[in-house]
């Protein structure tokens, strides 16, 4: 089952707060070092435990650190247009590299403690309904499985089906870039197309919710470093 799942890493976003602090390398946040390893390396390693193929979406000309063999790099076709445009580029690459794939996950490059168990659990939601595990032709196929943590939809640590691409493209062509606005639109226009996973269920998969600890400030970098040390992780 893992071999049929994809992972999309969004690595091309700007890092203004870290850049202002003078601690972001030329390759952006993806190349930032946490306890001796880059954020991108850490995220890809955790993704590789849950999916069969990884697509890294980076800005044009962006330098990237070393990647695993299972990773493919694609460049933003709409630089500066936000994560939704990056997801679209990633899904296009998945269609080319893994035409039989039905679902997978998308994560930002700044969640270095993302849990493989959480990612697998989110993918299971798609697999079950699309029939890879339990055929249910009468059920609506969820295009997007989105955790809700702290009252917020965590769209950049979520699972989706490849069938989401046309909806993303239409949303972008309408001048809309916010992923959460697309979630709202899908829920209103296509009932059953979005599955929101409540926090109580997320906690079953990631009790500490460290999958959602992103890195935006120097303080975040220090706190995540201390957390890794307390766990005895490298």
GUTI-504516 format. One line per 8 residues: their letters; for each residue z, x, y of C-alpha. Coordinates in Angstrom, 1 decimal, always signed. Last residue first. Example, Ala and Ser with C-alpha at 12.3 -4.5 7.8 and 13.67 -1.06 7.14 Angstrom:
BEGIN
SA) +7.1,+13.7,-1.1  +7.8,+12.3,-4.5
end
This chain:
BEGIN
XXXXXXXX) +16.1,+19.4,+13.1  +18.5,+16.7,+12.0  +22.3,+17.3,+11.6  +22.9,+13.8,+12.7  +25.1,+14.9,+15.6  +22.4,+17.5,+16.5  +19.7,+14.8,+16.6  +21.9,+12.7,+18.9
XXXXXXXX) +22.7,+15.6,+21.2  +18.9,+16.3,+21.6  +18.3,+12.6,+22.2  +20.9,+12.6,+25.0  +19.6,+15.7,+26.6  +16.0,+14.4,+26.7  +17.1,+11.0,+27.9  +19.0,+12.8,+30.8
XXXXXXXX) +15.8,+14.6,+31.7  +14.1,+11.2,+32.1  +11.6,+9.0,+30.3  +12.2,+9.5,+26.6  +12.3,+6.3,+24.5  +15.1,+5.2,+22.3  +13.4,+2.2,+20.6  +13.4,+3.6,+17.1
XXXXXXXX) +17.0,+4.5,+17.6  +18.0,+0.9,+17.1  +21.2,+2.1,+15.4  +20.9,-0.3,+12.4  +17.2,+0.2,+12.0  +15.8,-2.1,+9.3  +18.6,-4.7,+9.2  +19.0,-4.3,+12.9
XXXXXXXX) +15.5,-5.5,+13.5  +16.5,-8.7,+11.8  +19.4,-9.4,+14.2  +17.1,-8.3,+17.1  +14.6,-11.1,+16.5  +11.2,-10.3,+15.1  +8.6,-12.0,+17.2  +5.6,-13.0,+15.1
XXXXXXXX) +2.4,-13.6,+17.1  -0.7,-15.4,+15.8  +1.3,-18.4,+14.6  +0.2,-20.6,+17.6  -3.1,-19.4,+19.0  -3.3,-20.4,+22.7  +0.3,-20.3,+23.8  +1.6,-17.5,+21.6
XXXXXXXX) -1.6,-15.5,+22.2  -1.2,-15.8,+26.0  +2.4,-14.8,+25.9  +1.6,-11.7,+23.7  -1.2,-10.9,+26.1  +1.1,-11.0,+29.1  +3.4,-8.7,+27.2  +0.6,-6.1,+26.8
XXXXXXXX) +0.1,-5.9,+30.6  -3.5,-4.9,+31.4  -5.1,-8.2,+32.6  -8.4,-7.9,+34.4  -10.2,-10.6,+32.4  -12.1,-7.8,+30.6  -8.8,-6.4,+29.5  -7.7,-9.7,+28.0
XXXXXXXX) -11.0,-10.2,+26.3  -10.8,-6.7,+24.8  -7.3,-7.3,+23.6  -8.2,-10.6,+21.9  -11.2,-9.0,+20.3  -9.0,-6.2,+18.9  -6.3,-8.3,+17.3  -8.2,-8.7,+14.1
XXXXXXXX) -7.2,-5.2,+13.1  -3.7,-6.6,+12.4  -0.7,-5.6,+14.3  +2.7,-3.9,+14.1  +5.0,-3.0,+16.9  +6.8,-0.1,+18.7  +4.9,-0.2,+21.9  +5.2,-3.9,+22.2
XXXXXXXX) +9.0,-3.9,+22.2  +9.6,-7.5,+23.5  +12.7,-7.5,+25.6  +16.0,-9.4,+25.2  +17.9,-6.3,+24.2  +15.5,-5.7,+21.3  +12.7,-8.1,+20.3  +10.4,-6.7,+17.7
XXXXXXXX) +6.7,-7.6,+17.8  +4.4,-8.5,+14.9  +0.9,-9.1,+16.2  -2.1,-10.7,+14.6  -0.1,-13.0,+12.4  -2.3,-14.9,+10.0  -1.5,-18.6,+10.1  -0.5,-19.8,+6.6
XXXXXXXX) -2.6,-22.1,+4.4  -4.3,-19.1,+2.7  -1.0,-17.8,+1.5  -1.7,-14.7,-0.7  +1.5,-12.7,-1.3  +1.1,-8.9,-1.1  -2.2,-8.0,+0.5  -2.6,-11.7,+1.3
XXXXXXXX) -2.8,-11.6,+5.1  +0.6,-13.3,+5.3  +2.6,-10.8,+3.3  +0.7,-7.7,+4.6  +1.4,-8.6,+8.2  +5.2,-9.0,+7.8  +5.2,-5.9,+5.5  +3.8,-3.9,+8.3
XXXXXXXX) +6.9,-4.5,+10.4  +9.2,-3.5,+7.5  +7.2,-0.3,+6.9  +7.6,+0.6,+10.6  +11.3,-0.1,+10.5  +11.7,+2.0,+7.4  +9.7,+4.8,+9.0  +12.2,+4.8,+11.8
XXXXXXXX) +11.2,+5.9,+15.3  +13.4,+8.8,+16.3  +10.8,+10.6,+18.5  +10.0,+7.5,+20.6  +8.0,+9.2,+23.4  +4.6,+9.2,+21.7  +4.2,+5.4,+22.0  +3.9,+3.5,+18.8
XXXXXXXX) +1.3,+1.2,+17.2  +1.6,+0.0,+13.6  -0.7,-1.1,+10.8  -2.8,-3.9,+9.5  -5.8,-5.0,+7.5  -7.4,-1.6,+6.6  -10.7,-1.9,+4.7  -12.8,-0.3,+7.5
XXXXXXXX) -10.4,+2.7,+7.7  -12.1,+5.4,+9.8  -14.5,+3.4,+11.9  -12.4,+0.3,+12.2  -9.4,+2.5,+12.8  -11.2,+4.2,+15.7  -11.9,+0.8,+17.3  -8.2,-0.1,+16.8
XXXXXXXX) -7.1,+3.1,+18.6  -9.4,+2.5,+21.6  -8.0,-1.0,+21.9  -4.4,+0.3,+21.7  -5.2,+2.7,+24.5  -6.5,-0.1,+26.6  -3.3,-2.1,+26.0  -1.2,+1.0,+26.8
XXXXXXXX) -2.3,+1.4,+30.4  -5.5,+1.5,+32.3  -5.2,+5.1,+33.5  -8.1,+6.4,+31.5  -10.5,+3.6,+30.3  -12.3,+5.1,+27.3  -9.1,+7.0,+26.4  -9.9,+9.8,+23.9
XXXXXXXX) -9.6,+9.8,+20.2  -7.7,+12.2,+18.0  -7.6,+11.8,+14.2  -4.4,+12.4,+12.2  -4.1,+12.8,+8.5  -4.3,+16.5,+8.7  -1.1,+16.7,+10.7  -1.2,+17.5,+14.4
XXXXXXXX) -0.6,+20.7,+16.4  +0.1,+20.2,+20.1  -2.3,+18.3,+22.4  -4.2,+19.3,+25.5  -5.5,+16.3,+27.5  -9.2,+16.7,+28.4  -9.7,+12.9,+28.3  -6.4,+11.2,+27.8
XXXXXXXX) -5.0,+10.8,+24.3  -5.1,+8.2,+21.6  -3.7,+9.6,+18.3  -5.0,+7.8,+15.2  -2.9,+8.2,+12.1  -3.9,+7.4,+8.5  -2.0,+6.4,+5.4  +1.0,+4.8,+6.9
XXXXXXXX) +4.8,+4.8,+6.5  +5.9,+8.4,+5.9  +3.0,+9.7,+8.1  +4.5,+7.7,+11.0  +7.7,+9.7,+10.9  +5.8,+13.0,+11.0  +3.5,+11.7,+13.7  +6.4,+10.8,+15.9
XXXXXXXX) +8.1,+14.2,+15.5  +4.9,+16.2,+16.1  +4.1,+14.1,+19.2  +7.6,+14.6,+20.6  +7.2,+18.4,+20.2  +9.6,+20.4,+18.1  +12.3,+22.9,+18.9  +15.1,+20.5,+19.6
XXXXXXXX) +12.9,+18.2,+21.7  +9.8,+19.9,+23.1  +7.5,+17.9,+25.4  +3.9,+18.1,+24.2  +3.3,+14.4,+24.0  +4.9,+13.9,+27.4  +1.9,+15.5,+29.1  -0.4,+18.2,+27.9
XXXXXXXX) +0.4,+20.4,+30.9  +4.1,+20.5,+30.0  +6.6,+18.0,+31.5  +9.8,+19.5,+32.7  +9.3,+19.7,+36.5  +11.7,+16.9,+37.4  +9.0,+15.1,+39.2  +6.9,+15.5,+36.0
XXXXXXXX) +9.6,+13.8,+34.0  +9.7,+10.8,+36.3  +5.9,+10.7,+36.6  +5.1,+10.8,+32.9  +1.5,+9.5,+32.7  +0.2,+7.9,+29.5  -2.2,+9.6,+27.1  -0.2,+9.8,+23.9
XXXXXXXX) -0.3,+6.3,+22.4  +0.1,+6.8,+18.7  -1.8,+4.4,+16.3  -0.7,+4.2,+12.7  -2.8,+2.8,+10.0  -2.0,+1.1,+6.7  -4.1,+1.0,+3.5  -2.7,+4.2,+2.1
XX) +0.8,+2.8,+2.5  +0.0,+0.0,+0.0
end
